[in-house]
Amino acid sequence: MGNLPIIKNRSVLLCLCFILCLQFSSGCGPTKPQVVPPEVNHFDLYPKDADGLIQVNTFFATDRSLEDTSTTPLLFGPERGKLTYGTCRISLPPDHRIGVLESPSGMRFWEGMNPQKHVMVQETFVSDHDSLFFADIARYVKTSAQRRLFMFIHGYNVSFEDAARRAGQFAYDLDFTGAAVFYSWPSQASISAYTVDETNIQWTQSNFKRFLQDLMIYSQADQIFLMAHSMGNRALTQVLASLATSKEKQALSTIKEIVFIAPDVDAQVMKNNLIPEINQSGVPITLYVSSEDRALLASKKVHGYERAGESVMIMPNVETIDATQASEDFMGHSYFAQSRAIIGDLYYLFRDRLRADHRFGLKPIQNENGKYWILQN
């Protein structure tokens, strides 16, 4: 091999670090398209099968292209497609650890998948009719006395399988009762396709808005928790701002919490434009930030302006949590699902709907701009 070039420019290095940021561990097991969703076990949402594998069912909406499973293990690919609904059956290994998306390591990723050791997508069920899909979500919602649902939208460099695996892990780690839903937009799942992902997160917004509107109406949920990570916050903030300032604002009454995690969104746009509009809904907001989020610091280099998830911002109706101490991964960007402290904080936020002053492990800080909280790891 030839000699590799030495990069001396610090800004270039930061940008390369940003591109190399992998928000999720890649990989997933083969999937098979079906048309009938699994039955709900009303007594145990997370049963174990005969091999001891933990079973998690998650619902999804995606506007990715449908792929040929005879030539690839991926059911939905990186290209744009029509809005499709369905269910994934996820398995977690018997010795799953909270905050860990168990995955094989090394370059031979696909050959190393083992359900006894790794989180895997076992099956994907594609719904034939929207009405049946929402009826199935409603059945899961009713397993919770509070009729609860959480919906997660992923960020940059995430495949459909990565999103499904993470949603399954997250639902189980949170011990969430009700329906777990994820929205997967056509991220290229490529470390070099940041600008393509930026284009697609903008493109997906009309589909995401349509899905969110239907979810609020037809899921029969009384408590909906919305959560976005990184670039996924661009779609969530824009759609919520649009709905909160429209005649459809009343439909947002079932949303009980909005969680923005490490948002790769212009900080001033979020503070001056988006949050004031979203606040017209009256829904409480929790914002997680980290000053050691190297991915967002590099995004700042790319865009020229501060990102909303890289430092504390104090805004009306927003409880800002400084999660710097919980940023354990190298890039400091995927802390939301890798830190037991954050998972524990979200657990009490979702289960008991406790505000920051009443959740364990949060230290209040008062400055000249207002109040925020430090998450102690």
C-alpha positions, 0 to 999 in steps of 0.5 A, a space after each residue: 500500500 502507498 503512504 497515507 497523506 498526513 492531514 495537518 489542518 485542524 478544521 479538516 480533521 474535525 470535519 472528517 471526525 464528523 463524517 466518521 461519527 457512527 450514531 448506531 452500530 450497523 448491521 442486522 439479521 435477515 428480514 422477511 416481508 409478511 402481511 400479518 402482524 404478530 399477536 399482542 401478549 397482553 400480559 408480557 410485552 417482552 416475552 422470551 422464546 424457547 432459546 431465551 431470546 427477549 422478544 420486542 415488537 416495534 411498529 414502523 413507518 418509513 418512506 425508504 424504498 422497498 428492496 428485494 430480500 432475495 438478494 440482500 438482507 435489507 428490506 428497506 434501502 437508502 433510496 426514497 420510496 412511498 410511505 409504508 407501515 409495518 412491524 418488526 420483531 426484534 430479538 435481544 440476547 438473553 444476557 442483554 445489558 441496559 444501554 448496550 446495542 449488542 453487535 459483532 465487532 470487526 470487519 466481518 460484521 454480517 457473518 458474525 451476527 448471533 442472536 444469542 449475543 446480538 440484537 437482531 431483527 428477526 422478521 419484518 411485517 409489512 401492513 397491507 392497509 393503513 387502517 389495520 396498521 393503526 388498529 394493531 398499534 391501538 391494541 398495543 396501546 391498550 396494554 398500558 393503563 395510561 394508553 401510552 405510545 412513544 415514537 422515535 426518529 433517528 439521525 444521520 448515517 442510520 440504516 432501516 435495520 439499525 433504527 429497528 434494532 435501536 428502537 427495540 433495545 430502547 423500548 426494552 431498556 425503558 421497560 416501556 408499556 404501550 406501543 413502541 414506534 419508530 420512523 425511518 427516513 431514507 438516510 444513506 447509512 453511509 459515513 460520506 453521505 452527510 449532505 444527501 442525508 441533509 437533503 432527505 431529512 428535508 424531503 421526508 417532512 411531508 411524509 412524516 407530518 402525515 404519519 404523525 397526524 394519523 398516529 395522533 388520531 388513530 392510535 387511540 393513545 392518551 399519552 404520546 412521547 416524541 423523541 428525536 436524535 441528531 439530524 432527526 430533530 430537523 424533521 420533528 421540530 419543523 413538523 411540530 412547529 407547523 402543526 402548533 401554528 395551524 388549525 390542527 393544534 388541538 390534535 397535539 393535546 395527546 402529546 405529553 412530552 417532546 424530547 430533543 436529543 443532541 439536535 443537529 439543528 442551527 441553535 439560533 433557528 431553534 431558539 428564535 424560530 422553532 421553539 416559540 412556534 412549538 410552544 404554542 402547543 403547550 407541550 413540555 419539552 426536554 432538551 439533552 445537550 453535551 459540550 463534548 459532542 464532537 459530531 456536533 462540534 464538527 457540524 458547526 465547522 461545516 455549517 458555520 454556526 452553533 448546533 442546538 445540541 452542543 451547549 446549554 440553551 435556556 428557553 421558555 417551556 424547555 428543560 435543558 439537561 446537560 448530559 456532558 458527564 454521560 457522554 461515554 462514546 468516543 464521539 460523544 454523540 450517541 449517549 442517549 441510548 448508551 448511558 444508563 443515567 440517561 436511560 434512567 432519566 428518560 424512564 422516570 420522565 416517560 413512566 411518571 412524567 416527572 419534571 426535572 426538579 423531581 427526577 433523581 440524578 439531576 443537579 439544578 443550576 441557576 445562572 443569569 439566563 435561567 435554570 438548567 440541570 446537569 445529569 450526574 453519571 
